[in-house]
Amino acid sequence: MKTDGGATTVLRLMISFLLVAITASGVVADQKEPVLDFQGRLVATNVRYFLGVQFGDR
């Protein structure tokens, strides 16, 4: 099944905004707990992160 290019773009934007909201909430809430990415590295604030999405049908 082929997915719509617009739907893929919307999905990527939603995930990106979610990541920004999660990292920003940690800063606003003044939590001292570090935020780690999927490889265990510290997530820096105010830095662009690029997201790669793979679908099973490609």
C-alpha positions in Angstrom: 0.0 0.0 0.0 1.4 3.4 -0.9 1.0 6.2 1.7 0.2 9.8 0.9 3.2 12.1 1.0 1.2 14.7 2.9 0.3 12.2 5.6 3.9 11.3 6.0 4.9 14.9 6.3 2.2 15.5 8.9 3.4 12.5 10.9 7.0 13.7 10.9 5.9 17.2 12.1 3.7 15.8 14.9 6.6 13.7 16.2 9.0 16.6 15.9 6.7 18.9 17.9 6.2 16.2 20.5 10.0 15.9 20.9 10.3 19.7 21.3 7.5 19.7 23.8 9.0 16.9 25.9 12.5 18.5 26.0 11.1 22.0 26.6 8.9 20.8 29.5 11.9 19.4 31.3 13.5 22.8 31.1 10.4 24.7 32.2 9.7 22.4 35.0 13.2 22.9 36.3 13.9 19.2 36.6 17.4 18.2 37.3 17.0 14.8 35.7 18.9 14.5 32.4 17.0 13.7 29.2 18.6 11.0 27.0 18.0 10.0 23.4 17.6 6.5 22.1 21.3 5.9 22.2 21.7 7.1 25.8 23.3 10.4 24.9 22.2 13.7 26.6 19.7 15.7 24.6 20.7 19.3 24.2 18.2 22.1 24.5 17.6 24.6 21.6 19.3 22.3 19.1 17.8 21.0 15.9 17.3 17.2 15.8 16.5 15.5 12.5 14.1 12.6 12.4 14.2 9.6 10.1 11.0 7.6 9.6 10.9 4.3 7.8 7.8 2.5 6.9 7.6 -1.3 6.3 6.1 -1.0 2.8 9.1 0.7 1.2 
